[in-house]
Amino acid sequence: MADQTNPDIVYTTVDEAPELASASLLPIIQAFAAPAGVSVGKKDISLAARILAAVAGAPDHLAELGGLVKTPTANVIKLPNISASQPQLDAAIAELQSQGHDIPAYPANPTTPEEERIKAAYDAVKGSAVNPVLREGNSDRRAAQAVKNYARANPHRMGEWTADSKTTVMTMGTRDFCSNETSTTITAAQAGPARIEFVGADGTTVLKEGVPLDAGTVCDATFMSVAALRDFLAETISATKEAGILWSIHLKATMMKVSDPIIFGHAVEVFFAELFEKHPELTGARGGLGTVLNGASDAVLADYQAVLDKQPPMYMVNSDTGLTNLHVPSDVIIDASLPAIIRAGGKGWGPDGNEADTVCVIPDSSYAPVYAETIEFFKKHGKLDVTTAGTVQNLGLMAQKAEEYGSHPTTFEAPADGTIRMIAANGDVLHSHEVEKGDIWRSCTAKKAPIEDWVKLAIERQKLTGYRAIFWLNADRAHDAELIKHVTPILEAAGVADKFEIMSPAEATVASLETITKGENTIAITGNVLRDYLTDLFPILELGTSAKMLSIVKLMQGGGLFETGAGGSAPKHVQQLQAENHLRWDSLGEFCALGESFKFLAQSRDNAKAGVLGDAVEAATQKVLEFDRSPGRKVGQPDNRASHYWFARYWAEALAAQDKDAEIAAHFAPIAAKLAENEETILAELAAGAGTPADTGGYYHNDPAKVAAVMRPSPTLNAIIG
């Protein structure tokens, strides 16, 4: 049994398809690690666990991991978890209640102090609740060479781009977060707890006290005009209707859990303005049409359809079921949805079940130019040739809640017309914005030590690879201009300023696409949000998916956090498993993270046997790719469980064949032999239930015994592994 109190490696319990796959893969990992004296334990950071910790007194594993990642011994393999939107939170609460957990419903409109407390506890679970706690280091994301080689030799499907494509990006450009931004670096005199206040006709209201600001921190503030937003949305709808193509909006209503659901709600209200005017009783726009239309009368549904028929056709999440872009805020996430459209040649799925060009609406103009330039590049040059393309690696500034993804506690809707100000501990006014009622104001920070660490990582990576290295910073944007003041002196002091370029995201996008089109490689050195966006965009273009990326967080206190890729398609995978007992989730990201974790353990704990395990993981991963042992998409094809069998077999064979550790070789030789001898039986047992429904005991909170029965259906394999 793995040491659960102080394991050498912590493997996270998460949600949806990655967690179902863990039920099959983790027992293999634990069994193979034990002979090397390596314990692999679990910590539960799933949405259900976070809910129970917040309101039911359950152990708070996220907080425990938050402490661990600040130590030099941390070694954490982090799988993708749900960044919950409000509908997901509500669904998870309802499921837990149905299972007998005594927890309250979400009080959307609290009327008592207790309801206020419960709402605050639940709100802390929503959105990007996990990543800011665990990411005590900056991001190093890149395609493992074996994965890149496989993608070149086995190119994924890419849609054809044409010069006359009508697909385009529309963005506000003015009166949005980007254009209204102000930024400053906190001085020693200003350091300490700041406050955010609203000054209106009725006086001053403190919105937040005690915002910690250290000397050297880059501190920003900005707002989006809601009046401008609604005018812009109406303009995009008219332009789309005139163009005769699909309308789509692309946000991040999970990670940006305060601002983007508000923007999403305005999109719902503007697109269906006639419906809301005719039926003022309708509410819940921020939860999407699924919330607005829940329990609606036939008259409301008829009016909804009438408005839908008048408006331009909408980009669909599921054409067969009528699930639109505006039904659920978490169904269309920009870093997954835009790359999918781009990979498909600028096409999105329409309500008629056919692909069509689409207007891609990205309200804030901070990062919209990245997608706009990508689309224009492919219109001009045609689709990317995957067989010859180079690669874009990424080094992302994200440690200690850097930049916008750390802004949730400091994002507010203006309660009335007035001024929102941020006041330093010494009384200096750091930021001040004139706002109107409903405007969305936010502040975010990037601390000095993470910035310095980020630049240091960039210097190390460029020296190691010799690749073209670009800081994606826009000198005309307030925050980026402030960062440049920090970046440039560090590069100059290191004598490497000539090795790096600094470009706006729009310019850097074109430069990077030109570079990889020539078969050459580049390093994108970016802030937190761009890290997230680019490490989906380029891998989806290069590899067909972002789930296969090597993602290493070099923790600032010396530990390691090894992330396993994106989980954006995980819900569809779960639905397929429950309907057909077929899990198409590809654990390649887990394999890559596992190898790095073992090798890091070998270095940090002086455990040579762990290094042997890590080397063998890489060999096994290479064979999984070479022999096409990844899961198929359709029932009847080998799925995730079969892929794990092959991984275990190749891993055991590599361990038996290596000559660095005779004891390890002797232990795994008979295991490798048994896995090979029983291949036919094991694969037959794994496939026996294919095509029939699978009961996991829940969606957000599974029954471990039922999941184990589904995901470990081969008695022969289980007996060999243990």
N, C-alpha and C positions, 0 to 999 in steps of 0.2 A: 504493500500500500504506500502511495506517495505521501511524503511528509506534507501535511496540509497547513501546518503552523509556520514552518520556515522552509519551504521547498527551494531547491536550487533554481528551478524554472517555474514561473507562474503562468499557467495557461488559462485564458479568460473564458468564462461561461458567458455567452452572448445571446443572440436572438436569431430566429428564422433559420434559413438554410445553413449558414455557417455553424450554428449550434447543433443542428441535426447531424451534419457531417462530423462534428466533433465526437458524437456518440460512437462513431465507427473508428475514427482516426486516433483519438486520444488514448484508448487502451493499447493500441500498437505502440505509440510513442512511449508510454509509461513502461511497457514491457521491455522495449529495446533500450531504454535509458538505464534501467535498474542494474544490469551487469557492469555498467561504468560507474556505479555509485552515485548516479544522478537521480534526484527525486523531482517529479513533476507534479505540482499541485494545482488546484483550481481556485479561482476567485470569481464570484458571480456579479457581473456588471450589467446583466440584462435589464431591460425595461421593467420587467416584473419585479426583479430583486430590488431595483432602485425605488420602485413604488412602495414595496413592503418595508424597506429601510426608512423611507421618508415618513410614513404614517402609521406603521404597525410595529415599530420597535425591532424589526429584524436586523441581523448583522449588516453593517454598512461596509461591504467589501470594496466599494469604490473609494471610500475614505481611507481604508486600510492600504489600498494600492497607491493612493495619493501620497501617503507617507513613505511607502517603499521606494517609489521612483525618485525620491530625494536622497537616497542612500547610494553609496558606491557599489553595493552588491546586487542591486536590482537587475533582474533578468526576466522580462515579461514578454510573452507572446500575446499580442492583442488582436483579436478577431474583430470584424465589423459588427458594431452594435447599432440598434435603432436610435436615431436622433428623433425623438418623438414629436410629431405634430399634435395639435389638440385632438383631432379625431382618433389618432392612434392611442393617445393617453386614455381617452374615454373608453375605447374598446378594451384596452388592457385592464382598466379598473373593473369594467363589467365582467370580464372573464374571471378575474380573481375573486370577485364577489360570488359568481356562480359556482366557484370551486369551494366556497365556504370560508373565505378569508373575510374577517370582520374589518372592512375598511370603508370609509365614507365615499360617496360620490363626489365628483369634482364640483365645488360650489362656484359656478360661473359668476354669480352675482351675490357675493357674501353680504350678510346683514348683521353678523355678530363677530366679535373678536375671535371666537373659535373658528368660525368659517374663514375669516381672513387668514388665520394661521394655517389652516388646512390648504387653502388655495395657494399660499406662498410655498408650502412644502411640495405640493404637486407641480407648481410652476418651475421649481428648481430641478425637477426631473425632466422637463421638456427640453427639446432642442439639443444643442451641443453640450450636454451635461457631463459627458465622460471625457472627451478629448482635452478640454482645458485643464482637467485635474491630472491626467496622466502624462501629458506632453510637457515634461520638464526638460525638454531639449529641443533642438531644431531638427528639421526633417531632411533626410537623405533618401530620395526615391529615384529608382532607375530600373530599367529592365535587366534582369539577370542575363548574362551572355547566352546561356543555353536557351532561354526563352526567346531571345531576339533571333538567334540562329534558326530556331524552329519556325518562327513566324515568317522569316524570309523564305525558307524552304517549303512552307505550307501556307501560302497567303490566304487570309480570310477574305470573305466577299466584301467588295467595295462598290458602292453605287457610282454610276457614271455622272460626272459633272459636265454641263454644257455652258457655253458662254451666254446663252439666252435664258438661263435659269432666273426665275423671278424671286427666288428665295433671298431674303435680305434681313438685316437687323435694324430695328428701330429703337432708339434710346432718347432720353429726355435732353441731355446735353446742357441744360440750364435749370436752375432752381432745384437741383437734385443733390444727393449726398456729395458727389464729386465736386460740383461747382461751388457749393456753399462751405466747403471744408476750410477750417483754420487749424494751424498746428504750431506747437512750440516745444522746446526742450526745457524741462523743469530745472530751475537753478537750485543751488543749495539753500538759498533763502526761501524759496517757494515750497520746498519739500515738506511732506507731512500730509495729514488728512485734509483733503479738499471737500468741498460741498457743491452740489448742483441745486440751483434754485430757479423758481419761476417768479417773475415779477409782472403782475397784472394790475388791472384797475382796482382790485380789492386788496392789494398789498403783496407781500412776498411769501411764497410757500416753498419750503425746502423739499426738493424731490429726493435727494439722497445725501446723507451725511457720511463722513469718514471714508471717502474714496482715497485709497492709499497711493501716494505719488512720491517716488524716490527721486533724488537728484539724478539727472542724466536721462530720465524717462522722456520719450517722445509722446506727447499728449495731444490728441486731436479732438475736435468737436465739429459737428455739422448737422444739417437738417434737410429734409425733403419737404417741399411745399406740396401739400395734398391737393390744393386747387390746381397747381400746375400738373400734378400727376394725373388727375382726373381729365383735364383737358387733353393731355398727351394720350391717354388711353383711348379717349373718344376719337382722336385724330388717327390713331393706328387702326381702329376698327373701320373707319371710313376709307382709309388708304387700302386696306386689305380687300374690302368689298369692291373697290374700284379695280384692283388688280385681278380679282377673280381667283384668289388662291386661299390657302388656309390661314387662320389666325392662331397664334400660339403665344403664351406668356411663359417666361422662364425665370424662376426665382429660387431661393434656397430657404424655404419656409421651415426647414428643420433646424439647420445650424443657426440661421438668423431668426431665432424663435420669437423675437418681439417685433422687429421691424417688418420682416417679409410677410408674415400672416396678415398684417395690417394692409400692406400693399396688395396682397392677393385678394383681400376682402373688397378693396376698392375696385379691383378688376372685375370681380363678380358683379358688383353693383352697377358699374358703368356698362358692361356688356349687356346686362339684363335690366337696364334702367326702366324700360316700359313696364316690366314685370313688377319691380319694386314700387313704382309709382301707382300701379293699379292695385297692388296688394301691400300696403304699408305695414301690415301685420307680420310680414315675412322677416325673419331675423337669421343671424348666424352666418353671414356672408364670409367671415374670416375662416370658417370651417369648410367652405366650399359649397357647391350646389348639393352635395350629398346631405349636408346639414340643413340647408335652406328648404329643400324639397322633402325632407323626411316627414312622412305622415301628411303630406299636402293633399288637398282635396282634388277631385277630378277637374274642377274649374281652374285651380291654380296650375295644374299640370297641363291643361289645354292651353292656357295663356303662356306658359313656359315654352311649349312647343311652337306656338305662334311667333314668339320673339326669336326663338332659335332659327326658325325658317327665314326670318327677315335679315338676320345678321349674316356676316360671312361664315362659311363653314369653319368649324373649329378643329384644330389638331386633337386627335383622340388618343386616350390611353388605351381604350378597348372599343373598337368600332362595333364589335358584335353585341356588346352589352350597353352601348350608348354612353360609356364612361368618357366624359370630355376632359379637356385640359383644366377645366375649372371645377371639377367635382370634388377633389380632395387635394389640399395644398401639398401634401407629401408625395403625391403620385407623379408630379413633374418637377424634378430637381435639376437645376440648370447644368450642373457639371456632368450629369448623365444624359439629359435630354438633348442638349445642343450637340455634343459629339455624335450622338446617334443619328441626328438629322444630317450632320456633315458627312459622316461615314456613308450614309445612304444616298449621297449625291445631292443633298439639299432637299430631300423628300421627307415628309411626315405623313402619317396615316390620317386619312380624312374620314368623315362619318359614313361615306359610301363604301368603306373598306378598301379604297384604293390609295396609292401614294400620290402626293401632290406637293408642289412648291408651297412654301409657307413664309409668312412674315413672322420673324422671331422677335417678340417684344421683350426687351430687357430694360426696365425703367431707368435704373441708375446707370450713369455713363462711366463709372469707375473702371469696369472691366469689359463692358460691352464691345469696345474696339477690338479686343482679342478675337471674339467670334466673328465680328464684321470683317476683319482683315483676312481671317481664315477662309471665310466663304468667298470673298472676292479673289483670293489667291487661287482657289480651286476652280472658280469660274474661268479664270484666265489660263491656268496651266493644266487643268484636268486633274483627275484623282491622283492620290499619292500611290506611287509604285512601291508596294510593300516589300517586294523581293530585293530591292536595291536601297531602300530608304535608310538613312542614318537614324540616330536616336537623340531624343531630348531628355537629358537627365534633369533633376530638380533638386535644389537646395532651398528649403523654405524656412522663413522666419516665423516660428510659431511658439517658441518656448515661453512659458509663464503668461499664457493667455494673450499673446501678442496680437495686436491689430483688431480688425472688425469682429473676428470670431470670439473675442473676449468682451464684447460690448453689451451683452445682454443685461447685466445689472445697471447699466447706465444708458438705457434707451427708454425714451418717454414720448407719449403723445401730449402735445401742448393742450392743457385744459381749457385755454381761452386765448384770445389775442394778447400778446405781451412779449416778454423777453425771457429767454432761458440763458442763464449764466453759469459758468464754472469758476469758483472762487478758490484760490490757493490758500494754504494754511496761514500764510502771512497776510492775507487780505487782497493780494493781487487778483485782478480779474483776468483769468487765463483765456476765457472764450466768452463771447456774448453774441447771441443771434436774436433778431426780431422774428417772431413766429406768429402764425395765425392758428386759431383753434383747429386741432386735429393734425397739425404738422408733426412729422416724426423726427425727433431730435436724438442724437446719440453721441457718445464719446468713447474713445478707445485709446489704448496705450501700447507702447512697445518699450520694454525696459532696456537699460543700457547694457547689462551683461548679456542678455540674449542677442542683442544686435552685434556686439563684439564677437560672440561665439559664432554667429551666422557668417560673418565676414571671414573669420578664421577657417571655418569649414569650407567656404568657397575657395580660399587660397589653397588649402590642402587638396581639394578635389581637382582644381585646375592643374596644379603641379603634378599630381598623380597621373592624370589623363592626357594633358596637353590640349584638351578640347577648347573650342571657342567658348568663352564664358561671358555671359551677359547679365548684368543687374537690370531687372525689369522695373525701372523707376522713372516716373514721369516728372521732369523738373517743373512742369507747369501745374502739377497737383500739390497742394500744400503739404500733405503728409510725406509724399515721396521726396519733395524738395528738402524737407527736414532730415529725412533719412540719408540723403546724399551728403549732407554736412557731416554725418558720422562715418559713412562708408569711405569717402575719398581720403581722409587723413590716415585711416588704417591701411588702405592699399598703398599709399605713398610711403608710410613708415616701414612697410614690409618690402618696399622696393619692387612692387609687382603691378603698379598702376597701369603699365603698358600691356599687361596680360588680360585686362578686363575692359568691357564696354559697358556704358550706361545708356539705356534706351527706354523710351516710353513703351508701355505694353503694346501699342499698335505697331511701332517700329520693330520691336523685338519679335513680335509674331511673324512679320514678314521675313526678317533676317533668319529666324529659326527654321521656317518652312523652306527658304532658299537653301539653307545649309543641309538639312536632311534630305532634300530632293536630290542634292548632289552626292548623296551617300556618305556625307560627313556628319560629325556629331557635335552637339552643343550642350552647354550647361545653362539652364534657366535658374537664376538666383532671384527669388521672389519673396514677396510677403505671404501672409498666411492664406488669404482667400485665393490668390493666384496659384499658390502651391496646390490647393485643393482642386481648382479648376484645371490647371495644366496637367496634373498627374492623373486626370481622367481623359482630357482631350487628346494628348499625344499618344498615350498607350492605346486608347481605343482606335486611333488611326494606325499606329504601328503594329499593334498586337491583336487587335480585335476586341480587347477587353482591358480594363484597368485592374482586374482582380489578380493578374499575374505579375504585378510589379513587386520588386524588392523594395521594402519600405523600412528603413532603419532610423530610429530616433536616438541620437547619441545624447543621452541624458547628461545634464551639465554637472552632476555630482559624480559622474563616472560610470553609472549603470547603463543598461541597454534596454530599449523598448523596441520590439520587432513586430511591425504591423503586417497584416496579411492581405491587404487589398480591399477593394470596394465591395459593398454589399447591396448596390442599388437594385439588382435584379432578384434579390433574395425572396421577396414576397411571391413572385410567380413560381419560383422553385418549390416553395412550400406548398402552394396550391396544387402543383403537379404531383408532388409526393403524396399528399393526402388523397388525391383523386385516383392516381395510377400507381402508387408505390414506386415511383421513379424519381430519383434525386439527381438533377443534372449539375448541381453545384460542383465547380472545379476547385479542388483543394491545392492547386499548384502554388498559390500564394502562401498557404500554410507550410508547404514543403520548403519553399525558399526561406521563409522566416525561421523555420526549425533549424535548418543548416546553419544559419547565421547565429542563432541563439546558442547552439552547441559550441560553435567555434569561439564565440565570445566567452562562454563559460570556461572553455579550456584556457583562455588567456587570463581571465580575471581570477580564476580559482586554481590555476596551475594544475588542471586536470587533463592530462594527455589523452585519457580514454574518451573524454568528451570531444576532443578534437578529432579522434578517429570516427566517432559517430557522425560529426558534422561533415567530414569529408565523404563519408559513405552516403549521407543524405543527398549531397550534390550529385554523386554518381547515380543514385537511384532516380533522382529527379530527371537527369539527362535521359535515362532509359525510358521513363514514363513518356517523355516527349518523343524520343526516337521511334518507339514502337507504338505510338499513338494510343496510349492507355488512358487518356483523359476521358471523362464521361461524355456520352452521347446525349443529344437533346431529346430524343424520342423514346418512349417506352418500348422495350424490346431490345434496345441497344444497351451495352454495358453502362452502368451508371457510377455514381460516386463510390459506392461500396466496392465495386469491382476495381475501380481505380486504386482504392486503398489496398486491396489485396496485392495488386501488382507493385505498388510502392513498397509494401512490406517485404515482398519477395525480393525485389531488386536491392532493397536496403540490406536484407540479410545476406544476400549473395555477395554484395560489396564488402560487408564486414567479414564474411568468411574468407574472402579472397585477399584481403589486405595483409601486409606483413609487418605492420608497425606494432601490433599488439597480439601476441600469440594467444593469450587467454581469451580475448574477445573473439578472435577467429575460431577458436575451438568451441566456444559457446554457441556461435551462430551457424556453424557448419551444418549441424543436424536440423536446425530450424529451416535453413535454406533448402535442404534436401526434402524435408516434409512438405514445405510449401510447393515445391516443384512437383513432387510425386502426386500430390492431391489436387493439382490444378483443376482438373475436370470436375471433380466432386465439389470443390469450393465454389467455383463459378456457377455451377448448377444450383447449389443451395442459395447463393446470393440472388439469383435471378428467379427463384421459384415463385415469389409473390408478385412479380411484375404484372401490371395491368389491373390489379385489384385495389380497392381503397385501403389506405393505411391510417390507423388510429394512433395519433401521438398524444392524445389526452389534452390537447389545447393548442393554441397558436402562440400566445405570448408567454404562457406558463405551462409547459409540457409536463407530462407524467414521465419521470426518468425511466421507470420500468418499461412502459409502453414504447418509448423512444428506443431503448436498448433492444427490445424485441424486434423492432422494425429495422434498425440500422445495423444490428449484428445477427443476421438470420442464418449464418453458417456455423453449425456446431463444430464442423471440422476445423475451420479457421480459428474459431474461438479456443479450441483445445490446444492448437499449436501455439497461438500467441499467449494464451493464459488470461 
